[in-house]
């Protein structure tokens, strides 16, 4: 009369397995939100929409960044986020030292021989396929104007 039914042992084992599985799923939930790519795109758009030369900085809370001419992507342990730019004059600065120096504040006339050289560098930069790269502490944005050339440079 005091024996435990065989079925109850299997029920307890099943409940233990389900409890362990639920706890494992709860521990896998990210503790932080994914990075905010929309805020980065708003910073780029605010600089791009300025009627004058302008610059901006946006701190990044991501491990990796991918900047293209149409959108930005941010990635960290919590996930990946993307946002599109509202303006089509965005030029990602990746591996071009001349454009990088303009991005950091040098006048385009001090870096390039003429407007045609700047236009060629901008066209070349826009042809590169965006790729993930380690994210800097902050993203730099600068609207550069020289004659008829108007571009928004984005990079580190």
N, C-alpha and C positions, 0 to 999 in steps of 0.2 A: 503494500500500500504506500510505502514511502519512496518507492522507486520513481526516478525522473523519466518521463516518457522520452523515447528516442527522438521524436520529432522536435521537441523543444531544444535539444542540443544543436540541431541543424539550423533552427531559427536564430539562435544566438550567434552562431558562427556566421550566418548570412548577414545579420545586422552589424556585426563587427566589420566584415568586409565592406559593406556599404558605407559605414561610418568612416573607415580609413580612406576610401575613395573620395568621399565628400571633403574630408579634411585636406587631402592632396590637391583637389581642385581649388579649394579656398586659398591655399598657400601659393598657387600659381597665378592668382589674380595680381596684376601689376599694382604696386603701391603708389605710383605717381602717374599723372596723366601724360598722354603723348605730347610732344612739343607743339607749340602754337604757331603753325605756319601761316595762319591768316593774319596774325599781327605783323609778321615779317613782310608779307605782301602789302599790307596797309602802309608800312614804312616806306617801302619801295615806291608805291603808288603816290604817296604824298610828296616825295622828292621829284618823281617824274612829272607830276602835275604842276609844279612850280613854274611860274612864268620867267623866273630868273635862274641863274646858276644856284644850285642848292646842294646840300649834303646832309647825310643822316647816318646814325648808327643804331643798330638794334642788337641787344644782347641775345645770345642764343643759349637755350637750355637743351641742346641736342648733342649727340655723339657724332652724327654725320649730317652733311648738308649736300643737296644737289640743286644747283641754280641753273636754270635754263632761260631762254629768252622769253618764254611764256608763263613759266611757273617755277615755284620753289618747293623743295621737299626737305623735310627734317625727319630725323630718325633717332630714337633712343631705345632703352630697354623696354619702355612702356608701349612702344608702337611707332608708326610712321604717319606723318601728316603732310598733305600737299595743299597748296593754294595757288590760284592763278593770278597773274598780274592784270590790271585793267588797261595798261598802256603797252604798246608794242615797240617802244624804243629801248627796252631793257637789254643790256649787253652784259653777259656774264664774263668776268675777268678771271680767266684760268690760265696760268702759265705765260701770260704776256706781260713782260716787265714794263714795257712802255705804257700800256693801259693801266697797269697796277700803280705806276707812279702818278698818273693823272687821277686815278681813284683816290689816292692818298693826299691829293691837294695841289700837285704841280699843274700849272696852266698847260693846256694842250699845245700852245704855240712854243713852249719851252721844251717840249718832248719830241714833237713831230716836225718834220721839215716844212710841210704844208698841209692844207686841208685834205688833199688827195691821199696822203700817207695815213692820216687819221681815219679817213673813210675806209681805206683798205684794211687797216687793223681792226676796225669795228666789224666790217663784213666778215673777216676771217674768224673773229671771236664768235660770231653768231652761227657759224657753220659747224662748230664743234658740238658733238653729242654730249648732253649733260651726263655727268657721272657722279657717283657718291664719293665724297672725300671727307676727311676728318673736319669736324666743325670747329671754327675758331671761337674765341670767347664772344666776339661780336661781329656782325656783318656790316660792312661799310657800303654806303650808297652815295653816289655823286652824279648830279646832272651836269654834264659838260656841254658847253655851247662854244662853237668856233665857226663863225660865218654862217653858212647854211646847215652846218652839221649840228644835230641835237641828239644826244644819247644819254641814257641813264646807265651808269656803270655800277655793277654789283659784284662784290667779292670780299676778300679778307685783307 
